[in-house]
Amino acid sequence: MTALLEVEDLRVAYGKIEAVKGISFTVEEGRVVTLIGTNGAGKTTTLRTLSGLLQPLGGAIRFEGKPLAGVPAHKIVALGLAHSPEGRHIFPRLTIAENLQLGAFLRKDADGIAADTQKAYDLFPILGERRSQAAGTLSGGEQQMLAMGRALMSRPKLLMLDEPSMGLSPIMMQKIMQTIAELKAQGTTILLVEQNAQAALSLADQGHVMEIGKIVLSGTGSELLHDESVRKAYLGED
Ligand code: ATP
């Protein structure tokens, strides 16, 4: 079976600086795959390239077997790849409901959109309670929920989450991770970038450790969680 997403020897540069130096991995349908690694390892660059926001220097990206090279970002969304970016990028002056609607901008099925909006409110009740308020009044964690809800509004085949736990309190982080687990249980395919290796690996079917633009170690979530070098470098153990 072909994987939903195949990344092969991907290289991405900012000018002369190569931020991603030939990485390969796949994401199978229904799986959660995580990229972990320290600041500057190239995780965000990878997601931005998969979304069509950056052009690769080399290598191949295939989604459902079709090459993504040169496909513009809005067409990539239409193909079924949604990206919840680092730093959230919600629209603070628009209401929560309006922010969610923006996630469905390519869809025309009003009934489906209404059903998915309700699903987002079921997943994150606080968004439903405050649907008519400006999104800028939400806390950081709630804005993260809105960004995830918005990404889901395109009914993606692959949901890419960039550091959903960044800057959140431990309780909020737990809530976000629980939601990712819930989405996984519903069969959503997820590519998760996280600095919180413990949380990400606990959830993930597959994990890849990135260091300065390369994948240095791969395994199942639990293999990496128990790997001594990962524990030392990323889980704060001596
Ligand atoms: P973080 O968790 O800090 O976002 P990351 O693993 O996602 O880390 P990237 O943001 O992909 O890493 O950065 C990879 C490398 O590319 C870093 O060395 C970074 O400084 C560099 N980089 C990122 N964005 C740019 C840019 N717009 N211009 C130049 N260099 C960049």
Boltz pocket constraint, residues with backbone or C-beta under 6 A from the ligand:
constraints:
  - pocket:
      binder: B
      contacts: [[A, 14], [A, 17], [A, 19], [A, 37], [A, 38], [A, 39], [A, 40], [A, 41], [A, 42], [A, 43], [A, 44], [A, 45], [A, 46], [A, 86], [A, 195]]
      max_distance: 6.0
